[in-house]
Amino acid sequence: YSWLSCCLQCEARASALESSLKNLGVEKLSKDEVQKMPWEILESKIGNWIHFMRIAVKLLFAGERQLCDQVFECSQSLRDKCFSAITKNSLATLLSFGEAIAMSKRSPEKLFVLLDMYEIMCELQTEIDTIFVGEPCSQMRDSALSLTKCLAQTAQKTFSDFEEAVEKDATKNIHTDGTVHPLTSYVINYVKFLFDYQSTLKQLFQEFKREDGSGSELASVTMSIMQALQNNLDAKAKQYKDPALMHIFLMNNIHYIVKSVRRSEAKDLLGDDWIQRHRRIVQQNANQYRRVAWSKVLQCLSGQGLTSSGGSGQVGSEGGNSSGASRTAVKERFRSFNMQFEEIYQKQCGWSVPDSELRESLRLAVAEILLPAYRSFQKRFGYFS
């Protein structure tokens, strides 16, 4: 073959290859056009790009390599030069789109498509190295590897951005009923989705053990996200003027986190110690709610201030007390109890504990302190009322 003949054949094959990609749906888009696209459109195009990359490498480029090897079998150098000339523009078009995505403005929702793109590039890397063999294709191999590394770096930075965004989320619209905050469910769902990419993330973070032997880099990053969420919830809780409702809010949200983690793959990564530690936080907030919300009511059921060493109207030994108690004071205590109980009841009717098991355990916990105190008070002073 003369070099002119080779060039003409290469041009024809290059044109045919570009037509094949165009028929598939591959578009020649500038990086500026890609970066200006609305996310909804771009997300669809990224899904198509992953499909196109797989077809291009496994079928079209592999087919062109096989054809070049057969037609120009007389010369390895000629085979590599012609293959490079045929595929150069087509590969550049595909990689250019990927580079534009990798260099676009980072945002949490882009992490998953970045991981999808990173996965396909890792999957195809060995085949790219095999198909685009030889010195004439070295720049093309380097471009593909460079895109893989760029996607990895952008994904890592996006991961870090997410953690920072969670901690600094300044959403002011806390629910007046103390229920689970939208940020909590968003972050938990985000983390759950991440575990669909666990093997990819391990590869991304190179899954090395930390110096203190406390676990993988992926575990460390996941714990950091959870801590960032908890820090933000602590800050949001301070917006509640009622301390009891503040503890309901924290109890609801931390319980939601713990329950979600226990039902997901995050359980094995975060470990039992993490789960137990956060279950204790849930219990601490439940106890604090019980103490803050019901302490005044319990004071009404105390004998303090009702009894004295002398005075009229003594309660006999049958009543369990030989000290004096004023009928008026006892009646006032019962009245005060009823009034405060009704006030708390009306207020807390507007509060929410969405988890049925947690709600029931909270009811029982309140009953455990309230009913014995009421029965004891009624036994001592009931017939004065």
C-alpha positions as CSV (number, residue, x, y, z in Angstrom):
1,Y,0.0,0.0,0.0
2,S,1.2,3.5,-0.8
3,W,0.9,6.0,2.0
4,L,-1.6,8.0,-0.1
5,S,-3.8,4.9,-0.5
6,C,-3.6,4.3,3.2
7,C,-4.6,7.9,3.9
8,L,-7.6,7.7,1.6
9,Q,-8.7,4.5,3.2
10,C,-8.2,5.9,6.7
11,E,-10.3,9.0,5.8
12,A,-13.1,6.8,4.5
13,R,-13.1,4.6,7.6
14,A,-12.9,7.6,9.9
15,S,-15.9,9.1,8.2
16,A,-17.8,5.9,8.4
17,L,-16.9,5.6,12.2
18,E,-18.1,9.1,12.9
19,S,-21.4,8.4,11.0
20,S,-21.9,5.2,13.1
21,L,-21.5,7.2,16.3
22,K,-23.8,10.0,15.0
23,N,-26.4,7.3,14.2
24,L,-26.1,6.0,17.7
25,G,-26.9,9.5,19.0
26,V,-23.4,10.9,19.8
27,E,-23.4,14.7,19.5
28,K,-20.4,17.0,19.0
29,L,-20.9,19.4,21.9
30,S,-18.4,22.0,23.1
31,K,-17.5,22.0,26.7
32,D,-19.2,25.4,27.1
33,E,-22.4,24.0,25.7
34,V,-22.3,21.0,28.0
35,Q,-21.7,23.1,31.1
36,K,-24.6,25.4,30.3
37,M,-27.1,22.6,29.9
38,P,-29.9,22.2,32.5
39,W,-29.2,19.3,34.8
40,E,-32.3,17.4,33.8
41,I,-31.2,17.2,30.2
42,L,-27.5,16.7,31.1
43,E,-28.3,13.7,33.3
44,S,-30.1,12.0,30.4
45,K,-27.1,12.7,28.1
46,I,-24.7,11.3,30.7
47,G,-26.6,8.0,30.7
48,N,-26.4,7.9,26.9
49,W,-22.7,8.7,27.0
50,I,-22.0,5.7,29.2
51,H,-23.9,3.5,26.8
52,F,-22.0,5.1,23.8
53,M,-18.6,4.6,25.4
54,R,-19.3,0.9,26.0
55,I,-20.5,0.4,22.4
56,A,-17.7,2.5,20.9
57,V,-14.8,0.7,22.7
58,K,-16.2,-2.9,22.7
59,L,-17.6,-2.9,19.2
60,L,-16.7,0.0,17.0
61,F,-13.1,0.7,18.0
62,A,-12.4,-3.0,18.5
63,G,-13.8,-3.7,15.0
64,E,-11.7,-1.0,13.5
65,R,-8.6,-2.4,15.2
66,Q,-9.3,-5.9,13.9
67,L,-9.9,-4.5,10.4
68,C,-6.6,-2.5,10.4
69,D,-4.7,-5.5,11.7
70,Q,-6.1,-7.6,8.8
71,V,-5.7,-5.0,6.0
72,F,-2.3,-3.7,7.1
73,E,-0.9,-7.0,8.4
74,C,2.4,-6.4,6.6
75,S,3.4,-3.6,9.0
76,Q,2.7,-3.1,12.7
77,S,3.7,0.6,12.5
78,L,1.3,1.1,9.6
79,R,-1.5,-0.7,11.4
80,D,-1.1,1.6,14.5
81,K,-0.8,4.8,12.5
82,C,-3.9,4.1,10.4
83,F,-5.9,3.0,13.4
84,S,-5.0,6.2,15.2
85,A,-6.0,8.3,12.2
86,I,-9.3,6.5,11.9
87,T,-10.4,6.7,15.6
88,K,-8.7,9.9,16.8
89,N,-11.6,12.3,16.2
90,S,-14.3,9.9,17.3
91,L,-12.6,9.1,20.6
92,A,-11.8,12.8,21.2
93,T,-15.6,13.6,20.8
94,L,-16.5,11.0,23.4
95,L,-13.8,12.0,25.9
96,S,-14.5,15.7,25.4
97,F,-18.0,15.2,26.8
98,G,-16.7,13.3,29.8
99,E,-14.1,16.0,30.5
100,A,-16.7,18.7,30.3
101,I,-18.8,16.9,33.0
102,A,-15.7,16.3,35.2
103,M,-14.8,20.0,35.0
104,S,-18.3,21.3,35.5
105,K,-19.6,23.0,38.7
106,R,-19.8,20.4,41.5
107,S,-23.1,19.7,43.2
108,P,-24.2,16.7,45.4
109,E,-26.6,15.3,42.9
110,K,-23.8,15.0,40.3
111,L,-21.8,12.5,42.5
112,F,-23.8,9.5,41.4
113,V,-23.4,10.1,37.6
114,L,-19.7,10.9,38.2
115,L,-19.4,7.5,39.9
116,D,-21.2,5.9,36.9
117,M,-18.8,7.6,34.5
118,Y,-15.8,6.6,36.6
119,E,-17.1,3.0,36.7
120,I,-17.4,2.7,32.9
121,M,-13.9,4.3,32.4
122,C,-12.4,1.8,34.8
123,E,-14.2,-1.1,33.2
124,L,-13.0,-0.1,29.7
125,Q,-9.5,1.0,30.7
126,T,-7.9,-2.4,30.0
127,E,-9.6,-2.7,26.6
128,I,-8.6,0.8,25.7
129,D,-5.0,0.0,26.5
130,T,-5.2,-3.2,24.4
131,I,-7.0,-1.7,21.4
132,F,-5.1,1.7,21.3
133,V,-1.8,0.0,21.4
134,G,1.4,1.4,19.9
135,E,3.2,4.8,19.9
136,P,0.7,6.5,17.5
137,C,-2.1,5.9,20.0
138,S,-0.2,6.8,23.1
139,Q,-1.8,10.2,23.4
140,M,-5.3,8.7,23.1
141,R,-4.5,6.2,25.8
142,D,-3.2,9.0,28.0
143,S,-6.4,11.0,27.3
144,A,-8.6,8.2,28.4
145,L,-6.6,7.6,31.6
146,S,-6.6,11.3,32.3
147,L,-10.4,11.4,32.1
148,T,-10.6,8.5,34.6
149,K,-8.3,10.3,37.0
150,C,-10.2,13.6,36.6
151,L,-13.6,11.9,37.2
152,A,-12.1,10.3,40.4
153,Q,-10.8,13.6,41.7
154,T,-14.0,15.4,41.0
155,A,-16.0,12.6,42.7
156,Q,-13.8,12.8,45.7
157,K,-14.1,16.6,45.9
158,T,-17.9,16.4,45.4
159,F,-18.0,13.9,48.3
160,S,-16.1,16.4,50.5
161,D,-18.4,19.2,49.3
162,F,-21.4,17.2,50.4
163,E,-20.1,16.7,53.9
164,E,-19.4,20.5,54.2
165,A,-22.8,21.4,52.8
166,V,-24.5,19.1,55.3
167,E,-22.8,20.7,58.3
168,K,-23.4,24.3,57.0
169,D,-27.0,23.8,55.8
170,A,-28.8,26.9,57.0
171,T,-32.4,25.8,56.4
172,K,-34.6,27.7,58.8
173,N,-37.9,25.9,58.1
174,I,-37.9,23.6,61.1
175,H,-41.3,21.8,61.6
176,T,-43.3,23.1,64.6
177,D,-44.1,19.5,65.6
178,G,-40.5,18.4,66.0
179,T,-40.7,15.7,63.4
180,V,-37.8,14.3,61.3
181,H,-36.2,17.2,59.3
182,P,-36.0,17.0,55.5
183,L,-32.2,17.3,55.7
184,T,-32.0,14.1,57.8
185,S,-34.0,12.0,55.3
186,Y,-32.1,13.6,52.4
187,V,-28.7,12.8,53.8
188,I,-29.7,9.3,54.9
189,N,-31.1,8.5,51.4
190,Y,-28.0,10.0,49.9
191,V,-25.8,7.7,52.0
192,K,-28.0,4.7,51.1
193,F,-27.5,5.4,47.4
194,L,-23.8,5.7,47.9
195,F,-23.7,2.1,49.2
196,D,-24.9,1.0,45.8
197,Y,-21.4,2.1,44.7
198,Q,-19.5,0.6,47.6
199,S,-17.0,-1.3,45.5
200,T,-16.4,1.8,43.3
201,L,-16.0,4.0,46.3
202,K,-13.5,1.6,47.9
203,Q,-11.6,1.8,44.7
204,L,-11.9,5.5,44.6
205,F,-10.6,5.9,48.1
206,Q,-8.1,3.1,47.5
207,E,-9.5,1.3,50.6
208,F,-6.5,1.8,52.8
209,K,-6.4,1.1,56.5
210,R,-5.9,4.2,58.6
211,E,-2.7,4.4,60.7
212,D,-4.7,3.8,63.9
213,G,-6.3,0.7,62.4
214,S,-9.8,2.0,63.0
215,G,-11.2,1.2,59.6
216,S,-11.3,2.1,56.0
217,E,-11.2,5.5,54.4
218,L,-14.8,4.9,53.2
219,A,-16.0,4.3,56.8
220,S,-14.2,7.4,57.9
221,V,-15.8,9.6,55.3
222,T,-19.3,8.1,56.1
223,M,-18.8,8.7,59.8
224,S,-17.8,12.3,59.0
225,I,-21.0,12.9,57.0
226,M,-23.1,11.5,59.8
227,Q,-21.3,13.7,62.3
228,A,-21.8,16.7,60.1
229,L,-25.6,15.9,60.0
230,Q,-25.7,15.5,63.8
231,N,-23.9,18.9,64.3
232,N,-26.4,20.5,62.0
233,L,-29.3,19.0,63.8
234,D,-27.9,20.2,67.2
235,A,-27.8,23.7,65.7
236,K,-31.3,23.5,64.3
237,A,-32.7,22.1,67.6
238,K,-31.7,25.4,69.3
239,Q,-34.4,27.2,67.2
240,Y,-37.1,25.5,69.4
241,K,-38.1,27.8,72.3
242,D,-39.6,24.9,74.2
243,P,-36.8,22.7,75.6
244,A,-39.1,19.6,75.7
245,L,-39.9,20.0,72.0
246,M,-36.2,20.5,71.3
247,H,-35.5,17.1,72.8
248,I,-38.4,15.5,70.9
249,F,-36.8,16.9,67.7
250,L,-33.4,15.5,68.4
251,M,-34.8,12.2,69.6
252,N,-36.9,11.8,66.4
253,N,-34.0,12.7,64.1
254,I,-31.3,10.6,65.7
255,H,-33.7,7.7,66.0
256,Y,-34.4,7.9,62.3
257,I,-30.7,7.9,61.5
258,V,-30.0,4.9,63.8
259,K,-33.0,2.9,62.4
260,S,-32.0,3.7,58.8
261,V,-28.4,2.7,59.4
262,R,-29.4,-0.6,61.0
263,R,-31.5,-1.5,58.0
264,S,-28.7,-0.7,55.4
265,E,-25.2,-1.7,54.4
266,A,-24.0,1.2,56.5
267,K,-24.5,-1.0,59.6
268,D,-21.4,-3.1,58.8
269,L,-19.3,-0.1,57.9
270,L,-20.1,2.1,60.9
271,G,-20.2,-0.8,63.3
272,D,-22.1,-1.8,66.4
273,D,-20.3,0.7,68.7
274,W,-21.5,3.6,66.5
275,I,-25.1,2.3,66.6
276,Q,-25.1,1.7,70.3
277,R,-23.6,5.2,71.0
278,H,-26.3,6.9,69.0
279,R,-29.1,4.7,70.5
280,R,-27.9,6.1,73.9
281,I,-28.3,9.7,72.4
282,V,-31.9,8.8,71.5
283,Q,-32.5,7.6,75.0
284,Q,-30.9,10.6,76.6
285,N,-33.1,12.9,74.7
286,A,-36.2,10.9,75.5
287,N,-35.2,11.1,79.2
288,Q,-34.6,14.8,79.0
289,Y,-38.0,15.3,77.3
290,R,-39.7,13.4,80.1
291,R,-37.9,15.4,82.8
292,V,-38.4,18.8,81.2
293,A,-41.9,18.4,80.0
294,W,-43.4,16.7,83.1
295,S,-41.4,18.0,86.1
296,K,-43.9,20.7,86.9
297,V,-46.8,18.3,86.8
298,L,-44.9,15.9,89.1
299,Q,-44.3,18.7,91.6
300,C,-48.1,19.0,92.0
301,L,-48.1,15.4,93.1
302,S,-45.5,16.0,95.8
303,G,-46.5,16.1,99.4
304,Q,-43.9,18.9,100.0
305,G,-45.6,22.0,101.3
306,L,-48.8,20.1,102.2
307,T,-47.8,18.5,105.4
308,S,-46.5,19.9,108.7
309,S,-45.7,18.7,112.2
310,G,-48.9,20.2,113.5
311,G,-52.2,21.7,112.4
312,S,-55.8,20.5,111.9
313,G,-57.2,18.0,109.5
314,Q,-54.8,15.3,110.1
315,V,-54.7,12.3,107.9
316,G,-54.8,9.0,109.8
317,S,-52.4,6.1,109.6
318,E,-54.8,4.5,107.1
319,G,-54.0,7.3,104.7
320,G,-50.3,6.6,105.0
321,N,-49.4,9.9,106.7
322,S,-49.8,11.3,110.2
323,S,-48.9,14.9,109.3
324,G,-51.4,17.7,108.9
325,A,-52.6,18.7,105.4
326,S,-55.0,21.5,104.5
327,R,-58.1,20.5,102.6
328,T,-57.8,23.7,100.6
329,A,-54.2,23.1,99.7
330,V,-54.8,19.5,98.6
331,K,-57.8,20.6,96.4
332,E,-55.6,23.3,94.9
333,R,-52.9,20.7,94.1
334,F,-55.4,18.5,92.3
335,R,-56.8,21.5,90.5
336,S,-53.3,22.7,89.5
337,F,-52.4,19.1,88.4
338,N,-55.5,18.9,86.2
339,M,-54.9,22.3,84.7
340,Q,-51.2,21.7,83.9
341,F,-51.9,18.2,82.6
342,E,-54.5,19.6,80.2
343,E,-52.2,22.4,79.1
344,I,-49.4,20.0,78.3
345,Y,-51.8,17.6,76.6
346,Q,-53.1,20.4,74.3
347,K,-49.6,21.6,73.5
348,Q,-48.2,18.2,72.8
349,C,-51.1,17.2,70.6
350,G,-49.4,19.3,68.0
351,W,-46.1,17.4,68.4
352,S,-45.1,14.4,66.4
353,V,-43.2,11.2,67.0
354,P,-43.6,9.5,63.6
355,D,-42.1,6.1,64.6
356,S,-44.8,4.0,66.2
357,E,-42.5,2.0,68.4
358,L,-40.7,5.1,69.7
359,R,-44.0,6.8,70.3
360,E,-45.3,3.9,72.3
361,S,-42.1,3.6,74.4
362,L,-42.3,7.3,75.1
363,R,-45.9,7.0,76.3
364,L,-45.0,4.1,78.6
365,A,-42.0,6.1,79.9
366,V,-44.2,9.0,80.8
367,A,-46.8,6.7,82.4
368,E,-44.1,5.0,84.5
369,I,-43.3,8.3,86.3
370,L,-46.8,9.9,86.2
371,L,-49.1,7.1,87.3
372,P,-47.3,5.9,90.4
373,A,-46.9,9.5,91.6
374,Y,-50.6,10.2,91.0
375,R,-51.7,7.0,92.7
376,S,-49.4,7.7,95.7
377,F,-50.7,11.3,96.0
378,Q,-54.3,10.2,95.7
379,K,-53.8,7.5,98.3
380,R,-52.4,10.0,100.8
381,F,-54.7,12.9,100.1
382,G,-57.5,11.8,97.8
383,Y,-60.4,12.0,100.2
384,F,-59.5,15.6,100.9
385,S,-60.4,16.5,97.3
